Amino acid sequence: MRTFASDVRPYPARRDDWEGCHRLAERILFDRQAQDPVSLEHGRLTEEQVKTRARIAGALVTLWNRVLDFQALPAELDCSEDLGASLDELRVEMQALRKWKQAALAADPSHPDARADAAIAEALWWHLQPIAPQSLSHIWIAQDYARFERSQQRAQRRA
């Protein structure tokens, strides 16, 4: 069964923290660049896994760079050409991150970053879910609307 952003209640608390989503995406990429070669060396990851993890994390950073820069996002169906990873790959990765951060919070609720990380991971996952059947993912719609509002504000200032 498919999850739709409109069905998730309550909505993620940090869903409007686009800067936080971007920072976590960057941290994922940085951590993978630092830690995955060591995991490869110790046989915990294959070379293919290291490349795939880096590619998907890079795509997530590219997506959130564009969101924050109010750049047009690529068409969802062929975003792998533009971002470097498919939407399905991003969704699977964010679902795994979401579960991992929730488990980390459950294991150590007093850790200073655990609650914020779990909340941002939830938002990252949620933004990649479609709004409803046959619709775009939430971030595509939200960012497009934010771009529209921004253009309207600029037009009003010029008037």
Buried (B, 14 or more C-beta within 10 A) or exposed (E): EEBBBEEBEEBBEBBEBBEBBBEBBBBBBEEBBEBBBEBBEEEEBEEEEBEBBBBBBBBBBBBBEBBEEEEEBBEBEEBBEBBBBBBEBBBBBBBEBBEEBBEBBEEEEEEEEBBBBBBBBBBBBBBBBBBEEEBBBBBBBBBBEBBEEEEEEEEEEEE
